[in-house]
């Protein structure tokens, strides 16, 4: 790429959709592993249990991907590339996020209202939940535990134009990026110090550790990938893929075999985990964005992974309620969930419901969005 040319996001690669599928499947495997009794998953000398036990890291991968896909166009604009139309940006974000979310919100709210416990929210809490602002108030009930990450994404959309200011440079490593990372680490250390040493009155700060600003470094690392590619510093997609996978596996192997690092307050991991995995996942995002080699395309741009990636948002939303419903049904019938047959059924049901959700609540709005966008306009996100 000519460095003097106007910086633009690289053409969208199907491997990025496949990587989204990896993230969604990883989260699904984590919750499925929990539902099946957290079994050991060993195949001879190979122990895959840590991969399943820490499948929540799929959310971290989603955050880095969003940094690249959503933050990238803002970086290009700051470098003198195509400007981002605010109205178009927010219309596209709204159509991408809310139709599928509101459809599920209504379904789960009706099921809760008709259930034995009744609807668990007051009017104010319901408004916060439905508008993705529940993170502003501590202790808001939820109809779906995975919804916690949606306000984090939404908040990033708000701050992305500001974070992009850190990338107004043609240096390989923007000087402001280390400061963003250090600020996030310092914030996490300070927050945990308050919780550990100043009493439980400060525990409400926990949500800021796992949300913004505590995870801003992951989004910034995704933006760094966009910055590098726009300036022609692409490197080898094979090397990026192998480095990202190797670092991820080493880090997962070093983590405890069960439980959350953050929830378990396992120092020093809880201070640096987000940053370390953010770096590994940034390498994977870079490999998928380039995807020149047959290896990367074979792993991430194959039809099954692209399909899962296409429905990944609905899969993320629906897999937990489906697993929960099937678990309740199994308990009512005296059936164990600790079997490969139940696990296979749960996966098939999750994918089927998610494909239906995509067809009904995502695809029509994505088509509308494409019709409203000029054919030559840069794509901010799939």
C-alpha positions in Angstrom: 0.0 0.0 0.0 1.3 3.5 -0.9 1.8 5.3 2.4 1.0 8.6 0.7 -2.4 7.4 -0.4 -5.5 8.1 1.5 -5.7 5.5 4.3 -8.6 3.1 4.0 -9.8 0.0 5.7 -8.7 -3.1 3.8 -11.4 -5.0 1.9 -13.5 -7.1 4.2 -12.3 -10.7 4.4 -14.6 -13.7 5.0 -12.0 -15.0 7.5 -13.1 -12.2 9.8 -16.6 -13.6 9.7 -15.1 -17.0 10.5 -13.2 -15.5 13.4 -16.4 -14.2 14.8 -17.7 -17.7 14.5 -14.8 -18.9 16.6 -15.6 -16.4 19.3 -19.2 -17.3 19.4 -18.5 -21.1 19.5 -15.9 -20.6 22.2 -18.5 -18.9 24.5 -21.0 -21.6 23.6 -18.6 -24.4 24.5 -17.8 -22.7 27.8 -21.5 -22.6 28.9 -22.1 -26.1 27.5 -19.1 -27.4 29.5 -20.6 -25.9 32.6 -24.1 -27.4 31.9 -22.6 -30.9 31.4 -20.9 -30.8 34.8 -17.5 -29.3 33.9 -16.0 -32.7 32.8 -12.4 -33.3 32.0 -11.8 -33.2 28.3 -8.7 -35.2 27.7 -7.7 -37.1 24.6 -4.7 -39.1 25.5 -1.9 -36.7 26.6 -3.9 -33.7 25.2 -6.0 -32.0 27.8 -8.6 -29.6 26.2 -10.2 -28.8 29.6 -8.6 -25.4 29.9 -9.9 -24.3 26.5 -13.4 -25.2 27.5 -13.1 -23.8 31.1 -12.0 -20.4 29.7 -14.3 -20.2 26.8 -15.6 -16.9 28.2 -12.5 -15.4 26.5 -14.5 -15.5 23.3 -16.0 -12.2 24.5 -12.5 -10.7 24.6 -12.0 -11.8 21.0 -15.3 -10.1 20.1 -14.0 -6.9 21.8 -10.8 -6.9 19.8 -12.7 -7.6 16.6 -15.0 -4.7 17.3 -11.9 -2.5 17.8 -10.8 -3.4 14.3 -14.1 -3.3 12.5 -15.8 -0.4 14.3 -12.8 1.6 15.4 -10.8 1.1 12.1 -12.9 3.5 10.0 -12.5 6.2 12.7 -8.7 5.7 12.6 -8.8 6.0 8.8 -10.8 9.2 9.1 -8.3 10.7 11.6 -5.4 9.8 9.2 -7.1 11.7 6.4 -9.0 8.9 4.8 -12.8 8.7 4.1 -14.9 10.5 6.7 -17.3 8.7 8.8 -20.9 10.0 8.5 -22.2 10.2 12.0 -25.8 9.6 11.0 -25.0 6.6 8.8 -22.8 5.2 11.5 -25.4 5.3 14.2 -28.2 4.1 11.9 -26.1 1.1 11.0 -25.1 0.4 14.6 -28.7 0.6 15.7 -30.0 -1.7 13.0 -27.2 -4.1 13.7 -27.7 -4.4 17.4 -31.3 -3.6 18.6 -33.7 -5.5 16.4 -32.3 -8.9 17.4 -31.8 -7.8 20.9 -35.3 -6.3 21.4 -36.9 -9.4 19.8 -35.1 -11.6 22.4 -35.9 -9.1 25.1 -39.6 -9.4 24.4 -39.6 -13.2 24.2 -37.7 -13.6 27.4 -39.7 -10.9 29.2 -42.9 -12.7 28.3 -41.6 -16.1 29.4 -40.4 -14.6 32.7 -43.8 -12.8 33.3 -45.6 -16.1 32.7 -43.2 -18.1 34.9 -43.5 -18.9 38.6 -41.1 -16.1 39.6 -42.8 -13.4 37.6 -41.1 -10.5 35.8 -37.9 -9.7 37.8 -37.6 -6.0 37.0 -39.2 -2.7 37.9 -40.1 -0.2 35.2 -36.8 1.7 35.6 -34.7 -1.5 35.5 -36.5 -2.7 32.4 -35.8 0.6 30.7 -32.1 0.4 31.5 -32.0 -3.2 30.3 -33.8 -2.5 27.0 -31.6 0.5 26.2 -28.3 -1.2 26.9 -27.6 1.2 29.8 -27.9 -1.3 32.6 -24.2 -0.9 33.3 -24.8 2.6 34.6 -26.5 1.2 37.7 -25.2 -1.5 39.9 -27.3 -4.7 40.5 -29.8 -4.4 37.6 -31.4 -7.8 37.1 -31.0 -9.5 33.7 -33.1 -11.8 31.6 -30.0 -13.2 29.9 -26.6 -13.3 31.6 -24.7 -12.8 28.3 -26.3 -9.3 27.9 -23.6 -7.9 30.2 -21.3 -7.4 27.3 -23.7 -5.6 25.0 -23.5 -2.2 26.9 -19.7 -2.5 26.7 -19.8 -2.7 22.9 -22.4 0.1 22.8 -20.2 2.3 25.0 -17.2 1.6 22.7 -19.2 3.0 19.8 -19.5 6.3 21.8 -15.8 6.6 22.6 -14.3 5.1 19.4 -13.9 8.6 17.7 -12.0 9.8 20.8 -9.8 6.7 21.0 -9.0 7.1 17.3 -7.1 10.3 18.2 -4.4 8.1 19.7 -3.7 6.8 16.2 -3.2 10.1 14.3 0.4 9.1 13.5 2.2 7.0 10.9 4.5 5.5 13.5 4.4 1.7 13.7 3.5 2.0 17.3 1.5 5.1 18.2 2.9 6.7 21.3 -0.5 7.0 22.9 -1.2 3.3 22.8 1.1 2.3 25.6 -0.4 5.0 27.7 -3.9 3.6 27.0 -2.7 0.2 28.1 -1.0 1.5 31.2 -4.0 3.5 32.1 -6.3 0.4 31.9 -3.9 -1.7 33.9 -3.5 1.1 36.5 -7.3 1.4 36.7 -7.7 -2.3 37.3 -5.0 -2.3 40.0 -6.6 0.7 41.7 -10.1 -0.8 41.5 -9.0 -4.1 43.0 -7.0 -2.4 45.7 -10.1 -0.5 46.8 -12.2 -3.7 46.8 -9.5 -5.7 48.7 -8.4 -3.1 51.2 -11.3 -0.6 51.6 -14.1 -3.1 52.1 -17.2 -4.4 50.2 -18.6 -0.9 49.9 -16.4 -0.6 46.8 -17.5 -3.9 45.2 -19.8 -2.1 42.9 -16.7 -0.9 41.0 -16.2 -4.5 39.8 -18.4 -3.9 36.8 -16.1 -1.2 35.6 -13.2 -3.7 35.6 -14.9 -6.1 33.2 -16.5 -3.3 31.2 -15.3 0.1 30.2 -12.9 1.7 31.0 -11.2 -1.5 32.3 -11.3 -3.2 28.9 -10.6 -0.2 26.6 -7.1 -1.6 25.9 -8.6 -4.6 24.0 -10.6 -2.3 21.7 -7.5 -0.1 21.2 -5.4 -3.2 20.2 -8.0 -4.0 17.6 -7.7 -0.4 16.3 -3.9 -0.9 16.2 -4.4 -3.7 13.7 -6.5 -1.5 11.5 -3.9 1.3 11.8 -1.0 -1.1 10.8 -2.8 -2.5 7.8 -3.9 0.9 6.5 -0.2 2.0 6.6 1.0 -1.1 4.7 2.5 -2.9 7.7 0.7 -6.2 7.1 3.3 -8.8 7.7 2.6 -12.5 7.2 -0.9 -13.8 7.9 0.5 -17.3 8.6 3.0 -15.9 11.2 0.3 -13.8 12.8 -2.1 -16.8 13.0 0.5 -19.1 14.5 1.7 -16.5 16.9 -1.9 -15.7 18.0 -2.8 -19.3 18.5 0.5 -20.2 20.3 0.2 -17.3 22.7 -3.5 -18.0 23.3 -2.8 -21.7 24.1 0.1 -20.9 26.4 -1.9 -18.3 28.3 -4.9 -20.6 28.6 -2.6 -23.4 29.8 -1.1 -21.1 32.5 -4.6 -20.1 33.8 -6.3 -22.1 36.5 -8.1 -25.2 35.3 -11.5 -24.0 36.5 -13.2 -20.7 37.4 -12.8 -17.1 36.3 -9.5 -15.3 36.9 -11.3 -12.0 37.6 -14.1 -13.4 39.7 -11.6 -15.4 41.7 -9.5 -12.4 42.3 -6.4 -14.2 41.2 -3.6 -11.8 41.2 -1.6 -10.8 39.2 -3.7 -12.3 36.4 -6.6 -10.1 37.0 -4.5 -7.0 36.4 -3.0 -8.1 33.0 -5.3 -10.8 31.6 -7.3 -8.6 29.3 -4.2 -7.0 27.9 -2.3 -10.2 27.3 -5.2 -11.9 25.6 -5.9 -8.7 23.7 -2.4 -8.9 22.1 -2.9 -12.5 21.1 -6.3 -11.9 19.7 -5.0 -8.8 17.8 -2.6 -11.1 16.0 -5.5 -13.4 15.1 -7.6 -10.5 13.8 -4.6 -9.3 11.7 -4.2 -12.8 10.2 -8.0 -12.9 9.4 -8.0 -9.4 7.9 -5.1 -10.3 5.6 -6.0 -13.9 4.9 -3.8 -14.4 1.9 -2.6 -17.9 2.7 -4.5 -21.1 2.1 -4.0 -22.0 5.7 -5.8 -19.0 7.1 -8.6 -19.2 4.5 -9.0 -23.0 5.1 -9.3 -22.5 8.9 -11.5 -19.4 9.0 -13.0 -18.8 5.6 -14.6 -22.2 5.1 -18.3 -22.5 4.7 -19.2 -23.8 8.1 -17.2 -21.2 10.0 -18.5 -18.4 7.8 -22.0 -19.6 8.4 -21.4 -19.7 12.2 -19.8 -16.3 12.0 -22.8 -14.9 10.0 -25.2 -15.9 12.8 -22.7 -15.3 15.6 -24.6 -12.4 17.1 -27.8 -14.4 17.3 -25.8 -17.4 18.5 -24.3 -15.3 21.3 -27.7 -14.0 22.3 -29.6 -17.3 22.2 -27.3 -20.1 23.2 -27.6 -19.4 26.9 -31.5 -19.4 27.0 -31.5 -22.5 24.8 -29.1 -24.3 27.1 -31.0 -23.2 30.2 -34.3 -24.4 28.7 -32.9 -27.8 27.7 -31.4 -28.1 31.2 -34.7 -27.4 32.9 -36.4 -29.9 30.6 -33.9 -32.6 31.3 -34.2 -32.0 35.1 -38.0 -32.2 34.9 -37.7 -35.5 33.0 -35.0 -36.9 35.2 -32.5 -36.9 32.4 -28.8 -36.1 32.9 -27.2 -33.3 31.0 -23.8 -34.9 31.5 -23.8 -36.8 28.2 -22.5 -36.4 24.7 -26.0 -37.0 23.4 -27.4 -34.1 25.4 -24.5 -31.9 24.5 -24.9 -32.6 20.7 -28.7 -31.9 21.0 -27.9 -28.6 22.8 -25.5 -27.5 20.1 -27.9 -28.3 17.3 -30.8 -26.6 19.0 -28.6 -23.5 19.7 -27.5 -23.2 16.1 -31.0 -23.8 14.8 -32.7 -21.2 17.0 -29.9 -18.7 16.2 -30.2 -19.3 12.5 -34.0 -18.6 12.8 -33.3 -15.5 14.8 -30.8 -14.3 12.2 -33.3 -14.8 9.4 -36.1 -13.0 11.2 -34.4 -10.3 13.2 -31.0 -9.6 11.6 -31.0 -10.3 7.9 -34.0 -8.0 7.0 -32.3 -5.1 8.7 -28.9 -5.9 7.2 -30.4 -5.8 3.8 -32.0 -2.5 4.5 -28.7 -1.2 5.7 -27.0 -2.3 2.5 -29.6 -0.6 0.4 -29.1 2.7 2.3 -25.3 2.5 1.8 -23.5 3.5 -1.4 -21.9 0.5 -3.1 -18.5 2.1 -2.9 -18.7 3.1 0.7 -16.2 1.5 3.1 -17.6 -1.3 5.4 -17.3 -0.6 9.0 -18.4 -4.0 10.1 -20.0 -7.1 8.6 
